[in-house]
Amino acid sequence: MKFVKMLTAVAFIVAVSASLALAADKELKGKIKEGSCCAKAKAAGKACAHPCCVEAAKDGKVCEKCNAEKKK
């Protein structure tokens, strides 16, 4: 019985963690501009290593310098 409870608890924790990770990914998805260093790193399955991007990621944001709106 303990095993079933432990297995249920672990499954619940994994499900909650996965949903939070997906929610965070979707939140930033619209903010990362195509062709930026962040987009290239994300396509490679990595996090951007630029110091400005690392600092912004700590705050849950994207770097405004690297993902700025293009001026027309």
C-alpha positions in Angstrom: 0.0 0.0 0.0 2.9 2.4 0.8 4.3 1.7 -2.7 1.0 2.7 -4.4 0.8 5.9 -2.3 4.5 6.8 -3.1 4.0 6.0 -6.8 0.9 8.2 -6.9 2.7 11.1 -5.1 5.6 10.9 -7.6 3.3 10.8 -10.6 1.5 13.9 -9.2 4.7 15.8 -8.7 5.9 15.0 -12.2 2.6 16.1 -13.7 2.6 19.4 -11.9 6.3 20.1 -12.8 5.7 19.3 -16.4 2.7 21.6 -16.6 4.6 24.4 -15.0 7.5 24.0 -17.4 5.2 24.0 -20.4 3.3 27.1 -19.2 6.6 29.0 -18.8 7.7 27.9 -22.2 4.5 29.1 -23.9 4.7 32.4 -22.0 8.1 33.2 -23.4 7.4 31.8 -26.8 5.7 34.9 -28.2 8.4 37.2 -26.8 11.4 35.5 -28.5 12.0 37.1 -31.9 12.8 35.0 -34.9 16.5 35.2 -35.8 17.6 36.3 -32.4 20.3 34.5 -30.4 17.7 33.2 -28.1 15.7 31.7 -31.0 18.8 30.0 -32.4 19.7 28.5 -29.0 16.1 27.3 -28.4 16.1 25.6 -31.9 19.3 23.8 -30.9 17.7 22.7 -27.6 19.8 24.9 -25.4 19.5 28.1 -23.4 21.1 31.2 -24.7 24.5 31.8 -23.1 24.8 35.6 -23.7 25.2 37.3 -20.3 22.3 39.7 -21.0 20.0 36.8 -21.8 21.1 34.7 -18.8 20.4 37.7 -16.5 16.9 38.2 -18.1 16.2 34.5 -17.9 16.8 34.6 -14.1 13.9 37.1 -13.9 11.7 35.0 -16.1 12.0 37.4 -19.0 13.7 37.6 -22.4 16.5 40.0 -23.1 15.1 43.3 -24.5 18.4 44.1 -26.3 18.5 40.8 -28.2 14.7 40.5 -28.8 13.9 44.1 -29.5 11.2 45.0 -32.0 12.7 45.7 -35.4 12.3 49.3 -36.5 10.8 49.9 -39.9 
